[in-house]
Amino acid sequence: MDLLRIIIAILLPPLGVFLQVGFGGAFWLNILLTLLGYVPGIVHAVWVIARR
């Protein structure tokens, strides 16, 4: 299941974080990072998914 979440996180980082943690602070942080740059959003999303 984590592999599928990582693939989703690469395509749409906020969705991958949402599937992992819901509407928490990490989700909103990921939206901000994705808006500032797509790569930071991906890195944060993969980090959140791999950490849990």
Secondary structure, DSSP 8 states (H G I E B T S, - for coil): -HHHHHHHHHH-HHHHHHHHH-SSHHHHHHHHHHHH-HHHHHHHHHHHHHH-
